[in-house]
Amino acid sequence: MKTVVSILSAIILFSLTTVAFAAVNTTQKIAVVDVQAVLTQSPQTKTLADKIKKQFGSRENSLKKDQKTLQSDQAKLDKNGSVMSDKDRSALEDKIISEKSAFQGHVAAFQQDITTAQSEAMQSLLDQIKNVVEQVAKKDGYTLVMEKRSTAYATNDVDITNAVVSAMKKAA
């Protein structure tokens, strides 16, 4: 008898929990957004890429010029080193060593600066996307928006990626 009462109590508790969860669940509106797709389709991404290219283009060209000079001097040493005087060969070797050192330092600084600029630009863009996602979610009454790639399954009718891309294009 106790076992039957325990089983009935468990069934009733499970039923109430299921009904309560279903009642709560019906008031929730959930959506997904593909942030990667928003990034690739939004005009702000191209604008930021162009800005960074413009900002660092002259330094990149300068590095290419320095690399060509270094390669030219190395080729000169390789070609004429055996017939050069010891003094001239030693001076050219010292010049190449100095050029390599300076070049490596400039490349490292350039890479660090461009990485920092790209990270800051990307964070700014992700913040903008987050704000647009919030606007779309509030406008359409969503209570939860999840990243599409971290969702095991979602139907297309809860995907708000296109709405977010459209809003990003309007904001550009």
C-alpha positions in Angstrom: 0.0 0.0 0.0 2.8 2.4 0.9 4.5 1.6 -2.4 1.3 2.4 -4.4 0.9 5.7 -2.5 4.6 6.5 -3.2 4.2 5.7 -6.8 1.0 7.8 -7.1 2.7 10.7 -5.3 5.7 10.5 -7.7 3.4 10.5 -10.7 1.3 13.4 -9.4 4.5 15.4 -8.6 5.9 14.6 -12.1 2.7 15.7 -13.7 2.5 18.9 -11.8 6.2 19.7 -12.6 5.6 19.0 -16.3 2.5 21.2 -16.3 4.3 23.9 -14.5 7.2 23.7 -16.8 4.9 23.8 -19.9 3.1 26.8 -18.5 6.4 28.7 -17.9 7.7 27.5 -21.3 4.8 28.9 -23.2 5.5 32.4 -22.1 9.1 32.2 -23.3 10.0 33.2 -26.9 13.4 32.0 -28.0 15.5 32.8 -31.0 18.9 32.0 -32.5 21.3 34.2 -34.4 24.4 33.3 -36.4 26.9 35.9 -35.3 29.5 34.7 -37.9 27.0 35.2 -40.7 26.2 38.7 -39.3 29.9 39.5 -39.3 30.4 38.4 -42.9 27.3 40.1 -44.2 27.4 43.4 -42.4 28.9 46.4 -44.1 30.5 47.5 -40.9 33.0 44.6 -41.2 34.2 45.8 -44.6 34.4 49.4 -43.3 36.6 48.3 -40.4 38.8 46.2 -42.6 39.3 49.1 -45.0 40.0 51.4 -42.0 42.7 49.1 -40.7 44.2 48.6 -44.1 44.4 52.4 -44.6 45.8 52.9 -41.1 48.6 50.3 -41.5 49.1 50.4 -45.3 52.0 52.8 -45.3 53.8 50.7 -42.6 53.2 47.6 -44.6 54.7 49.2 -47.7 57.7 50.4 -45.7 58.3 46.9 -44.4 58.1 45.5 -48.0 60.6 48.1 -49.1 62.9 47.2 -46.2 62.6 43.5 -47.0 63.5 44.1 -50.7 66.6 46.1 -49.6 67.6 43.3 -47.2 67.1 40.6 -50.0 69.0 42.7 -52.4 72.0 43.1 -50.0 71.9 39.4 -49.3 71.9 38.6 -53.0 74.8 40.9 -53.5 76.7 39.2 -50.7 75.9 35.8 -52.1 76.9 36.7 -55.6 80.0 38.9 -55.0 81.1 37.8 -51.5 83.8 35.6 -52.7 85.5 38.3 -54.8 85.0 41.2 -52.4 87.7 42.4 -50.2 87.6 41.3 -46.6 86.8 44.8 -45.5 83.9 45.3 -48.0 82.5 41.8 -47.3 82.6 42.4 -43.6 81.0 45.8 -43.9 78.2 44.3 -46.1 77.7 41.4 -43.6 77.5 43.8 -40.7 75.0 45.9 -42.7 72.8 42.8 -43.4 72.9 41.8 -39.8 71.8 45.3 -38.7 69.1 45.4 -41.4 67.8 41.9 -40.3 67.7 43.0 -36.7 65.9 46.2 -37.5 63.5 44.5 -39.9 62.6 41.8 -37.4 61.9 44.4 -34.7 59.7 46.4 -37.1 57.8 43.3 -38.2 57.2 42.3 -34.6 56.0 45.8 -33.7 53.8 46.0 -36.8 52.2 42.6 -36.1 51.5 43.6 -32.5 50.0 46.9 -33.5 47.8 45.5 -36.2 46.7 42.6 -33.9 45.7 45.1 -31.2 43.9 47.3 -33.7 42.0 44.3 -35.2 41.0 43.1 -31.7 39.7 46.5 -30.7 37.8 46.9 -34.0 36.3 43.4 -33.6 35.3 44.0 -30.0 33.6 47.3 -31.1 31.8 45.5 -33.9 30.7 42.6 -31.7 29.3 45.2 -29.2 27.4 46.8 -32.0 26.0 43.4 -33.1 25.0 42.7 -29.5 23.1 45.9 -29.4 21.3 45.3 -32.7 20.4 41.7 -31.5 18.9 43.2 -28.3 16.9 45.7 -30.4 15.6 43.0 -32.7 14.8 40.7 -29.8 12.9 43.4 -27.9 11.0 44.5 -31.0 9.9 41.0 -31.8 9.3 40.0 -28.2 12.1 37.4 -27.7 13.1 36.6 -24.1 16.2 34.6 -25.0 18.5 34.8 -28.0 21.2 32.2 -28.4 24.2 31.8 -30.7 23.1 29.5 -33.5 26.4 27.5 -33.5 26.0 26.6 -29.8 22.5 25.3 -30.3 21.9 21.7 -31.1 18.7 22.3 -33.0 16.5 25.2 -34.0 13.9 25.6 -36.7 14.3 28.4 -39.2 11.4 30.3 -37.9 13.3 31.2 -34.7 16.4 32.3 -36.6 16.7 36.1 -36.5 20.0 36.3 -38.4 18.5 38.0 -41.5 16.7 40.6 -39.3 19.9 41.4 -37.5 21.8 41.7 -40.8 19.1 44.0 -42.2 19.3 46.2 -39.0 23.1 46.3 -39.3 22.8 47.5 -42.9 20.4 50.2 -41.9 22.7 51.3 -39.1 25.7 51.5 -41.4 
